[in-house]
Amino acid sequence: MAVTALVMAGGKATRMNSSAEKALLEVCGKTMLQRVTDALRQAKLVTRVVVAVTDKTPLTARKAMDLNLEVLETPGNGYESDMQYAIKKLDLGEVLVVSADIPLITVRIIDQAIRQFRLSGKPALAVMSPVGVYDQLGLHPQYIFEVNGNRMVPVGINLIDGTKVDRGELDQEILVSESDKIALNVNTPRELELARLRCEE
């Protein structure tokens, strides 16, 4: 079955103290958008990559087109709403939803997530990292969930059965990643600094 990767790149860098569009911030010589989409293009189980933008991110849309990527403009009503819009607009089945601000994402975690999603038989999967990973980085994540008695943080990598996108909260598999690189979802100047340091390691 074909897996479409949907890269969510419609947000402004509101917490970055920057006028730049967030997906265009550079980490070790490449924009975050290019780092994420390069990994997706190399993944064995991804057959299509679509970049979801909004009217707030016109330069991101242009950069994506320069990279010969498929671009879809969404209404800009928020991450989840725009994700649902894109899935329905493109009539997608298996969808890998990835935030454009995970610059150190790897081919390995992408293919691992897709395999586990398929094996689970569940309609959704979320990649999460333990709070302890963020403690070691000195970061304070915005969203923390209790999963089987453990405090976990979603990293911004999800899989969903697109045919069930309108069914509210779905039963989901959890893939735990202990990697501090995967955990780095860049929303603040400190997170950007850490990403730049770690990609050189």
Residue pairs with C-beta under 8 A, 6 or more apart in sequence:
1 93
1 94
1 118
2 47
2 48
2 93
2 94
3 45
3 46
3 47
3 48
3 94
3 95
3 96
3 114
3 159
4 46
4 47
4 48
4 49
4 50
4 90
4 92
4 93
4 94
4 95
4 96
5 40
5 43
5 46
5 48
5 49
5 50
5 95
5 96
5 97
5 98
5 110
6 50
6 52
6 83
6 86
6 87
6 92
6 95
6 96
6 97
6 98
7 33
7 36
7 37
7 40
7 49
7 50
7 51
7 52
7 98
7 99
7 100
8 52
8 79
8 82
8 83
8 97
8 98
8 99
8 100
9 22
9 23
9 33
9 51
9 52
9 53
9 57
9 60
9 64
9 100
10 52
10 53
10 54
10 56
10 57
10 60
10 74
10 76
10 79
10 82
11 22
11 23
11 54
11 56
11 57
11 79
11 101
12 21
12 22
12 56
12 57
13 19
13 20
13 21
13 22
13 25
15 187
15 188
16 22
16 25
16 186
16 187
16 188
16 189
16 192
17 189
18 25
18 189
21 56
21 57
21 59
21 60
22 32
22 100
22 101
22 186
23 31
23 32
23 33
23 57
23 60
23 63
23 100
23 101
24 31
24 32
24 33
24 59
24 60
24 63
25 31
25 32
25 186
25 192
26 32
27 35
27 103
27 104
27 186
27 192
27 195
27 196
27 199
28 196
28 199
28 200
30 38
30 103
31 63
32 100
32 101
32 102
32 103
32 186
33 51
33 60
33 63
33 64
33 67
33 100
34 63
34 67
35 103
35 104
35 105
36 98
36 100
36 102
36 103
36 105
37 49
37 51
37 64
37 67
37 69
39 105
39 106
39 107
39 110
40 46
40 49
40 96
40 98
40 110
41 49
42 107
43 107
43 110
43 111
43 114
44 107
44 111
45 110
45 111
45 114
45 115
46 96
46 110
46 114
48 70
49 69
49 70
50 69
50 70
50 71
50 72
50 86
50 90
51 60
51 61
51 64
51 69
51 70
51 71
51 72
51 100
52 72
52 73
52 74
52 82
52 83
52 86
53 60
53 61
53 64
53 71
53 72
53 73
53 74
54 73
54 74
54 75
54 76
54 82
55 73
55 76
56 76
60 100
61 71
61 73
64 71
65 71
72 86
72 89
72 90
74 82
74 85
74 86
75 81
75 82
75 85
76 82
77 85
79 99
83 97
84 165
84 166
86 92
87 95
87 160
87 162
87 165
88 162
88 165
88 166
91 162
92 162
93 161
93 162
93 163
94 114
94 117
94 118
94 159
94 161
94 162
95 159
95 160
95 161
95 162
96 110
96 113
96 114
96 157
96 158
96 159
97 157
97 158
97 159
97 160
98 105
98 110
98 156
98 157
98 158
99 156
99 157
99 185
101 156
101 185
101 186
101 187
102 155
102 156
102 157
102 182
102 184
102 185
102 186
103 184
103 186
103 195
103 199
104 181
104 182
104 184
104 195
104 198
104 199
105 157
105 182
106 179
106 181
106 182
109 127
109 157
109 177
109 179
109 182
110 157
112 175
113 125
113 127
113 157
113 159
113 175
114 159
116 125
116 173
116 175
117 124
117 125
117 159
117 173
120 173
122 170
122 171
122 172
122 173
123 160
123 161
123 164
123 167
123 170
123 171
123 172
124 158
124 159
124 160
124 161
124 170
124 171
124 172
124 173
125 158
125 159
125 160
125 172
125 173
125 174
125 175
126 154
126 157
126 158
126 172
126 173
126 174
126 175
127 154
127 155
127 156
127 157
127 158
127 175
127 176
127 177
127 182
128 145
128 147
128 152
128 153
128 154
128 155
128 174
128 175
128 176
128 177
129 152
129 153
129 155
129 176
129 177
129 178
129 179
129 182
129 183
130 150
130 151
130 152
130 153
130 176
130 178
131 141
131 144
131 151
131 152
131 153
133 153
133 178
133 179
133 180
133 183
134 140
134 141
134 153
134 183
136 180
137 180
137 183
137 184
137 194
138 190
139 190
139 191
139 194
141 153
142 187
143 153
143 154
144 151
144 152
144 153
145 151
145 152
145 153
145 154
146 152
147 174
148 174
152 174
152 176
153 183
155 177
155 182
155 183
155 185
156 185
157 182
160 170
161 170
164 170
177 183
180 198
181 198
181 199
184 191
184 194
184 195
184 198
185 191
186 192
186 195
